[in-house]
């Protein structure tokens, strides 16, 4: 028993129940889920009874959970506004931390998280599970092998036609720090920077809109309340990198467009291009590559013989791969796939888009 990692969770809401608990519970040989904290005690109790070991701790104050010295790892699964200070407290308490995305609501708080991880010598990673999809890992391998050449233009896609989340604190600016840009745009931008292996932004111009807040008709999750809709419904960023590369970022919960694309990227390189297609966020994505061969333009896509997303069985879901690789990094003292320094640059760029939208001016780094 002593060689199992002991996990505690701060926040037992949607993302905890949909992603973290099931993925880690499947790794029972290596981990124990021993402590659960939520400001609503019933939620923590329910999680403990469903996923926890016998006698698992139930808390409403996260600082009480952190006092348990037997806990090795803490997952911070709270609204965005509290990511940084809870993460820092957990690192200072001697725990490794996975914090849900976005890393923090601003770059100053994100930097403080990195400094705390360095100071304490504990591992810190951010929950960008879309990197762990089959299509994402395949595309990243192609980029690492220089199959696309120099990637000088990219699009980061996070656009829904009308799928505004109507539960939790999503439309609450004071708790989330923003809307679709910080919620789903963050995934698309993370994938883009990671595949380009380019973390040096030079300049950002951004626009945010709140044009559809009074028009909830047709929303996938049922109508939202326009009175409590405090965040943008769409946001767009033009990002110029130090090496001259350009990234266009589009993020929307509601946009009158036919082709919705979420957590996907388009990459244009000197040798070839690549486009993510399909329902990627449902682990049903694939990549189409385009180039010229033998005097002709050609596209290549994966064979669908036996299926794309599930070619290696259900265990290839992004959530499961993320959990497996995180546990492996902890047990074998490896660097996590998602480094906090990379997530910090994502936060910097998102912050700059909001600032540019507010001031009407470009933001320079």
N, C-alpha and C positions, 0 to 999 in steps of 0.2 A: 504493500500500500504506500509506503513512504516514497517510492519512486514515481508516484503519480503527481502531475501538476494540479494544484488546487486553485480553482477559479472562483472569483467573486464578481458579481454584476451590480452595477449602479445604473438603475433604469430598467424597468421590466415591461416596457410598452411594446409597440408594434414591431420595431426592428429587432428587439431582443427575442421576441417569440417567433418571428418569421425567419430570422437568419441565424442568430448566434446560438440560442439554446439547442435547436435541433442538430445543427452542424457539430457542436461540441459534444452533445450527448451521444453522437454516433462514434465518438473516439473514447469510449469508456475504458479501453485498455490503458490509455495514457493520461486521462484527465478525470478529475472529480469536480462537480459543480457544488460548491459548499456554502455559498452565501449570496443572498439576494436582497437588494435594497430598492425601494421605490417610495415616493412621497405618498402614494396610495397603498396602504399596508396590504390590502386584499390582493393587489397585483403581485406583490412580492411573495405572499403566502401561496398563491396559486402556482407561481413559477417554481417555488421551492418544492411543493408537493408533486408537481409534474416532472421536474427535471433534476431536483437536488438529491444529494445523498441523504440517508436517514439522519435526522437531527440537523439538517441544513439551517444556517442562520437566516433570520428574517429581520430586516431593518427598515426604518423610515429615515434615519440619519446616516448619510454615507460615511461620516467621520467615525461612527461607531463600528461600521464594517471594516474600515481601514485599521482599526486597533487589533484585529485578529492577525497575529503574526504568522499563523499557519497558511495564510493565503499567499500564493505565489504570483498570481496574475489577476488583474482587474480589467474588466471591459466597461468603458464609459459609454453609456447608451442613452444619454439624456438630451433634452433640447440643446440646440447649438450654443446658446448663451452661456451655458455652464461647462462646456467641454474643457476649457483651458484650466480653470482653477481646480476642478475635480481631478483632472489628469495630473496636474502638478502635485496636488496633495497625495495622490496615490503613489506617484514616483518617490516622493519624499518619505512615504511610509514603507518603502522598500519593495514595491510591487512592480512587475513588468506591466505595461499598459497597452491595450488596443483601444483607441478612441474612435468612435464612429466619425464618418465624414460629415460635414467639412471639418477640418482640423480645429478651426476656431473662427470666431466672427470677424477677427481682424488679424493683420500680420504681426502686430506687437504681441498679442496673446500667443500666437503660434510660435513666435521666436522664444518666448518665455518657456514654453513646453519643451522645445529642443534643448534649451539651456539646462532645464531640470533633469532631462534624461542624461545629458552629459555629466552633470554634477553627481548624480546618484549612481551612474553606471548601469542603469536599468534599460531594458529594451522598450522602445516606443514605436508603434506602428498605427496607421490610420486605415479605417475600414473601406478602402476602395476595392470592393469585391469584383468589380467588372474587369479588373486586370486578370482575374483567375478563370475567366471563361475560356472555352476551347478556342474560339475564333480569335480572342485577344492574344492568347499565348502563341498561337500560330503566326499571327501578324507580327508580333514582337520578334519572333525568331527570324522572320524574313527581313525585318529591319536591321537586326543585329548582324545578319549575314550580308548586309549591304545589297540586297536584291533590288531595292528601290533606288539606290544611289543617294545623292544628296536630296533630302526632303526639304523643299523650299516653300511649299504652300500646303496648308492643311485646313480642313474644316472640322470643328468639334460640334457634333450634333446632339442636342438634348431638347427635342421639340415634340410636344404632344398637341394634338388638335384641340381636344378639350378633356383634360383629365386632371382637374385641380383636386388635390387631396383635401377632403372635407373633415378629416378626423384630427385628433391631437392638436398640436399648436402650429401647424403649417402656415396658416395665414396671419399668424401673430408676429409682427415685426420685432417686438420687444424680446421675444423668446428665441426667434430663429435668425434674426439679423437680415432677413431678405426672403425672397420667394424662389422661383424656379432656378435662378442663376446660382444661388448658394446651395440649393437642394439637389438638382439634377445636372445643371451645367458643370458643377464641380467634377462629376464623374467623367464627362466628355472631355473636359480640359485635362484631367489627370491622364487619361488614355492617350491623348494627343502628345503631350510633353514627353511622356514615357516612351512612346514609339519613336518620336523624333530624337530622343535623348538630348533635349535642348531645354535647359532651365535658366536661360539668360534673357529675360525680356528687356526691351529697351523703351518701348512706348506703347500706351494703350489709349484707344478712344472707345467710349461706350455709350450706349443708349438703353434706357429702361422705359417700359410702358405699363400703364394700368388702364387699358382701353376697354377690357371686356368684363370688368368687375361687376357691372350692373346687368350682365347678360349670361346668367348661369344655365340657360336652357341647353339640354343635351349633354351636360357633363357626365362623364363615365361613372363618377362616384356619387351621382345625385347632385341636386342643386346646392351651391354654397350660399352663405349668407353675405350679401354685398356689404352689410353694415360692419362685419368683422374682418373683411378682406383688406388688410393693411399693406400688403406687399405688391411688388410688380407682378403682372401676369406674363410678361415676356421681357427678355433682355438680349442685347447683342453687343459683341465686342470685336474690335479690330486690334490685333496684337502684333506688333513688329518686334522681332527678336534682334539681339545684338549682331548676329551673323547675317542679317538681312531677310531671314525667313519670315513669312507672314502666316498668321493663324486667324481664321474667322470663327468666332464662337457664337452659336445661337442656342438660346435656352427659353423654353416656354411651357407653361402648364396649359395655356389656352391661346391658340393662334389659328386663324382661319386658313388652314393649309391642308392639302390632301395627303402629302407624304410625311407622316410622323416618323421621326428617327430619334431614338433615345439611347444614350451611352454608346454612341458609334462615332467613328472617325472616317474621314476621307483624306488620304495622303497622296501628294503629288511629288514624285521624285524625278531625278534626271534619267534614271534607267527604266522606271516603271511607276505605275500608280496602284493604289489599293483602296477599295471601298468596302466598308462593313455593310452587310445587308441582312434582311430577315429580322425576327423579333429577338434581338440580342439580349435584352434585359430579361427575357424568359428562357435564356439559355438555348435559344433557337437561331443563333446568328451564324453567319458565315462570311468569308472574305472573297471578293472578286478582285483579281489582279489584272491590270491591263498594261500591255507593252506592244512592241513591234518585233515580229520574227519573220525571217524568210521573205522580207519585202511586204509583209501584211500586218495590219493591226490585229492583235489577238487578245482575247480575255480567257482567263482560267479561273475556274471555281471548283470547290471540292465536290467529289462524287457523292451523290446521295444514296449510294448503295449501303443499306444498313443504317441510314440516318446520319445527320451531321452532328447534332448536339449530343447525342447519346451513343456515339460510336464505341465508347468504353464503359457503357452502363451508366446507371443513374448517379453513381458516385462522382461523375465528372461535373456535377453542378458547381457553379462558381462558389457558392457559399461553403460547400464541403471542401473544395480545394483550398480556399482561403484559410479555413480552420486548420486543415491538415498541415499546410505549409507554415502557419504561425506556430503550431505546437512543435513542429520539427525544428524551427528556428530557436525556440526556447530550450528544447531538450538537448540540442546539439550545438548550442551557442553559435548560431549562424545569424547573418544580417537578415532582417525581414525583407520580403520582396518590396513592400511599400515603405520607403524610407521617409522619416519625418521631414528631412530637408527638402524632399521633392514635394511633399504635401504643403510645405510652407510657401513654395513658389506659386502653387495653385491658389492659395489664400491671398498672396500678394496681388496676383492678377485679378481675381474676383473683386477684391477691395478697390483696385484701380478702376475697374469698369463701373462700379457703383459711384465712385468719386467723380469720374469723368462725366457720367450721366447727370450727376447733381450740379456740377459746375459748368458743364458745356465746354470744357477745355480738355485737351489731351493730358495724360499723366505720364511723366517721364520717370524712369528708375535711375 
